[in-house]
Amino acid sequence: MSNIEGNGEGSHQQILRTTFIIGGASIINILIGLVRMKLVAVILGPAGVGLVGLLNNVMTAGSNIAALGVSNSGTRQIAEARGHGKHEAIGAARKGLFLLSVILAMAGAAAFLLSSNMIAKFILADETLADQVRWLAIGVAVTVIAGSQRALLTGFRRVGDIAKVTIISSLLSALVGTSAIYMFGDDGLLLLVLAAPITGLLTNSYFSARLPRVGKSRNSFLQIKEQWAALIRIGSAFMVAGLSVTLGQLAVRTMVQNELGVDSLGHFQAAWSISMTYIGFVLTAMGTDYYPRLTSVIADHEKSTRLVNEQAEVAILLAGPVLVAMISLAPWVIRVMYTEEFMAATSVLRWQILGDVLKILSWPMGFIILACGKGKIFMIKEALVMGFFVLLVWVLLPRLGLEATGVAFFAMYLVNIPILIYVSRMLIGFKWDSTVKKLAIQLVIVAIAIAMLSGYSDINAAIVGGGSSIVLGYLSVLRLSQLADVGGPAGKLLRKIYSGKAGKSRNE
């Protein structure tokens, strides 16, 4: 917390340190995921990839309902107690979170198991998938418990441990899942889906068990009950918000499958997976360290506003060059990650990357609502935005085909940003500073220009976009070196170059 209270550079350094640790783990995770996706695409084809995405979506929806949002509220409870030095409250929150997650996991798995026939018939529109759905009950249970253990690590801000969990669980999941697909083909699909939550539970539980004991080891039932009440009160609103997102995605997948067929569903899943994966190094870091840090200072509006702006600046600097490169190279990215059969996903991917540009700008503000514990506001906002996404896909799908999903994704974040600006201003008086505004406008203009150019020529878009990405990367390195206060001759040279550019810009 002392970093935030400084002149801002210490906080920038903390953000960068966390982003590089978690980002490094995420990059390894992404590379492992690329190999996994490639093997699945080659062995199962578009239809198999689509079914994997659909089953994952159903399992995620079930675990979101069962968890009641306690992982989000648990992180907030622990971070808030640690911020105020309340050791007994930390101990009570930890024990309450674990016990509640076990109860919710058992109840959720049982409910999911009993409703498997209904899920297969009415959600997946295929009664023959009932047996596969029953097995997903295991994934629902372990996901709920794993989420509570991850919440502990996040609340304690164990950045290094979270990085290790990310790498180890991803590697184990990929090994188990791809081995199952390679050996058993379609019959190994369930193991592929279940491998991620199971390995996630094992690794999260191992590292959370190593956390230091804080506060009393024996808390009264009244204290545990109070923790449960707080966890459920705050978490249930977050659960509804998360569920609206998951169900919205499921509704879109169902519409694509029914309207365009299973191959188109696979193309959509391919674009969606890439879009959700490649900027994970920035977004994951926000949830890992930025969220608990913001929670600990949210009562001080000046500090929290400064922290949000610092996080936004670092996110744009790190993700901007990657976003532009991805728009430029979308067709080649599809070929490398999947196969030629998936090239129909190219236009969808470009639209989704434009949406990701807006996502990078909006995410730091989104955590303000979470840090303030305003679950109802978060729930309403998420439901409205996701409802708009689903409605737009429904309207545009008959007219634009698969591309409608990408257009709707971009439009969803276009609507999301002004809502977040209004809510953030209402809660803490937040405003973007001039540096963030300049970087945001610059990135949006470049990204849209490259996307428009790609409509005429992929080659020209790759050349211009690749050059733009290099320039943005160069400028980002200069600015980040200044923020991180890089030492040595290289650091001095970079700061001198950046200062010279800044001075020249002011003179002009």
Disulfide bonds with the S-S distance in Angstrom:
none
